[in-house]
Amino acid sequence: MKGKNVLDVGCGTGRYLEVVLKAEPEALVGIDLSEAVYVAAENLLPNNNRLMLLQCDANHLPLPDQVFDFVYSIGVIHHTPDPYKTWKNLVRLVKPGGRFAIWVYGKGRGNRLPSWIPRPIYLYKFLANRIIPSGTMLKIVLSYVPWAIKLNRLPLIGLVTRQLFPVIDYKGRFSLTDEMLIEWACLDTFDCFTPKYARTYSVDEIIGWYKNNGFVDIKVGKHLVSVSGRKL
């Protein structure tokens, strides 16, 4: 990404912005609908004159067409009312020859138990969206994740506790410190419980989006469902 114009759609507090900045892009724009963008601004703007942050809707971006060499959206599009519409609205921002990469929830991810066995996570999602205020839910997640993540890693008992105390755990998947593993686990577990929309997709469905809109050199990442393509 060095010397490129890059767009992060759904940057949140800046987790991936920080990574991309190390690659020395020409310009990096981060957008997010939530107030998390202000946290990113506080943490990253003072020392990065190549970074610009916007609080706005991914479907109504105040940006001109075909200005970015690389556009990516990690774990965001599936939380919009119409993910395919959102994806198409972002296509216009990619330069001819530029790449567009997304990661969305995969169908059947993490379902190791038979489908007829009740999963407490569905109750938690109902409570988070209908009864418990988001601020309170965040406090609950922050309090239980540090000890639940340890239980969930244990053999045998972990099979049970992972259902009772679901946690997004990246141990062994990314090179993170223990502190960062807990931080990412808290953020993404909260994200798992609280969204109003959470669509799931197969790899073939997402590849179809790219093929039907003139993308080539389509690649599938190892963390499903992650797909990227080059715009003609």
C-alpha positions in Angstrom: 0.0 0.0 0.0 3.0 2.3 0.0 2.4 5.4 -2.0 -1.3 4.5 -2.6 -4.6 6.1 -1.8 -6.4 3.9 0.7 -9.9 3.8 2.2 -10.9 2.0 5.4 -14.7 1.6 5.5 -15.9 1.1 9.1 -12.6 2.0 10.7 -14.0 2.1 14.3 -11.3 3.1 16.8 -8.6 2.7 14.2 -7.4 -0.9 14.7 -6.5 -1.4 11.0 -5.7 2.2 10.2 -2.7 1.9 12.5 -1.5 -1.2 10.6 -2.0 0.5 7.2 -0.2 3.7 8.2 2.9 1.6 8.8 2.9 0.7 5.1 3.3 4.5 4.3 0.3 5.1 2.0 0.1 8.4 0.1 -3.2 9.1 1.8 -5.5 7.1 4.1 -9.1 7.8 4.7 -11.1 6.2 7.5 -14.9 6.4 7.8 -17.2 5.1 10.4 -20.9 5.7 11.3 -20.3 5.6 15.0 -18.5 8.0 17.4 -15.7 5.5 17.6 -14.1 7.6 14.9 -13.4 10.2 17.5 -11.3 7.7 19.4 -9.4 7.0 16.3 -8.9 10.7 15.7 -7.5 11.2 19.3 -5.1 8.2 19.0 -3.9 8.6 15.4 -4.4 12.1 13.9 -1.8 14.1 15.9 1.1 12.2 14.4 -0.2 11.3 10.9 -0.7 14.1 8.4 -1.5 11.6 5.7 -4.7 10.4 7.6 -8.2 11.8 7.2 -11.2 10.6 9.3 -14.9 11.1 8.5 -18.0 10.2 10.5 -20.5 9.2 7.8 -22.7 6.5 6.3 -21.0 4.1 4.0 -24.0 4.4 1.6 -23.7 8.2 1.5 -20.0 8.9 1.3 -19.0 12.5 0.5 -16.1 11.3 -1.7 -15.6 11.5 -5.5 -15.6 8.5 -7.8 -12.5 6.4 -8.6 -10.0 8.0 -6.2 -8.7 5.0 -4.3 -6.1 2.5 -5.2 -7.2 0.2 -2.4 -10.6 0.0 -0.5 -11.1 -2.4 2.3 -13.9 -3.1 4.7 -13.4 -5.7 7.5 -16.4 -6.9 9.4 -18.7 -4.1 8.5 -20.8 -4.6 5.4 -22.7 -7.5 6.8 -24.1 -5.1 9.5 -25.8 -2.8 7.0 -29.5 -3.2 6.0 -28.6 -4.2 2.4 -25.0 -5.4 2.3 -24.9 -5.9 -1.5 -26.2 -2.3 -2.0 -23.5 -1.0 0.4 -20.8 -3.0 -1.5 -21.9 -1.6 -4.8 -21.9 1.9 -3.5 -18.2 1.4 -2.5 -17.2 0.0 -5.9 -17.5 3.5 -7.5 -14.7 4.8 -5.2 -12.1 2.3 -6.6 -9.9 3.4 -9.4 -9.7 1.2 -12.5 -6.9 -1.3 -11.7 -7.5 -0.8 -8.0 -8.3 -3.5 -5.5 -11.4 -3.8 -3.2 -11.3 -6.3 -0.3 -14.0 -7.2 2.2 -14.4 -9.6 5.1 -18.0 -10.7 6.1 -19.5 -13.3 8.3 -19.5 -16.8 6.8 -22.5 -19.1 6.8 -22.3 -21.8 9.5 -19.2 -20.3 11.1 -18.3 -21.8 14.4 -21.3 -24.2 14.5 -19.7 -27.3 15.8 -22.7 -28.5 17.7 -25.9 -30.0 16.1 -28.3 -27.3 15.0 -31.1 -28.5 17.4 -29.0 -27.7 20.5 -30.0 -24.3 21.9 -27.3 -21.6 21.9 -27.3 -19.0 24.7 -25.7 -16.5 22.2 -29.1 -16.0 20.6 -30.6 -15.0 24.0 -27.7 -12.6 24.6 -28.2 -11.0 21.2 -31.9 -10.6 22.0 -31.2 -9.0 25.3 -28.5 -6.7 23.8 -30.8 -5.5 21.1 -34.1 -5.3 22.9 -33.6 -4.9 26.7 -30.1 -4.1 27.9 -28.7 -0.6 26.9 -25.6 -0.7 24.8 -23.5 1.0 27.5 -24.5 -1.6 30.0 -23.9 -4.5 27.6 -20.4 -3.2 26.9 -19.6 -3.2 30.7 -20.9 -6.8 30.9 -18.6 -7.8 28.0 -15.6 -6.0 29.5 -16.1 -7.8 32.8 -16.6 -11.3 31.6 -14.3 -11.7 28.6 -10.9 -11.7 30.5 -11.9 -14.8 32.5 -14.2 -16.5 30.0 -11.5 -16.5 27.4 -9.3 -18.6 29.7 -12.1 -21.1 30.4 -12.9 -21.4 26.8 -9.4 -22.4 25.9 -9.4 -25.4 28.3 -9.9 -28.9 26.9 -13.3 -30.5 27.4 -14.7 -27.9 29.7 -14.1 -25.3 27.0 -16.6 -27.1 24.8 -19.3 -26.2 27.3 -18.1 -22.7 28.4 -17.7 -21.6 24.7 -21.5 -22.0 24.4 -22.3 -20.4 27.7 -19.8 -17.5 27.5 -19.1 -16.9 23.8 -16.0 -14.9 23.1 -14.3 -14.0 19.8 -10.8 -15.3 20.4 -8.0 -14.6 18.0 -5.3 -16.7 19.8 -3.2 -18.6 17.2 -4.8 -16.6 14.3 -2.9 -13.3 14.6 0.4 -12.3 16.2 -1.0 -10.3 19.1 0.2 -9.7 22.6 -2.0 -11.1 25.4 -3.2 -7.5 26.2 -4.2 -7.0 22.5 -5.9 -10.4 22.4 -8.2 -9.4 25.3 -8.8 -5.9 23.8 -9.8 -7.4 20.4 -11.9 -10.1 22.1 -13.9 -7.5 24.0 -14.5 -5.3 21.0 -15.5 -8.1 18.6 -17.6 -10.0 21.2 -19.5 -6.8 21.9 -19.9 -6.3 18.1 -21.2 -9.8 17.8 -23.9 -9.3 20.4 -25.2 -5.8 19.5 -25.7 -5.2 15.8 -29.2 -4.8 14.4 -28.2 -6.5 11.2 -25.8 -9.5 10.9 -26.0 -11.2 7.5 -24.0 -14.3 6.6 -22.6 -15.4 3.2 -20.9 -18.2 1.4 -17.7 -17.7 -0.5 -19.5 -18.3 -3.8 -22.0 -15.6 -3.0 -19.3 -13.0 -2.5 -17.3 -14.1 -5.4 -20.5 -13.6 -7.5 -20.7 -10.0 -6.4 -17.2 -9.4 -7.8 -17.7 -11.4 -11.0 -21.0 -9.7 -11.8 -19.5 -6.3 -11.5 -16.5 -6.7 -13.7 -13.8 -7.6 -11.2 -10.9 -9.8 -12.1 -7.9 -11.4 -10.2 -10.4 -12.4 -7.5 -8.7 -13.9 -4.4 -10.1 -15.7 -1.4 -8.4 -15.2 2.0 -7.9 -17.9 4.6 -10.2 -16.2 7.1 -13.6 -16.8 5.7 -15.3 -15.0 4.2 -12.6 -12.7 2.9 -12.5 -11.8 -0.8 -10.7 -9.2 -2.9 -10.7 -8.3 -6.6 -9.1 -5.9 -9.0 -11.5 -3.5 -10.8 -11.2 -3.3 -14.6 
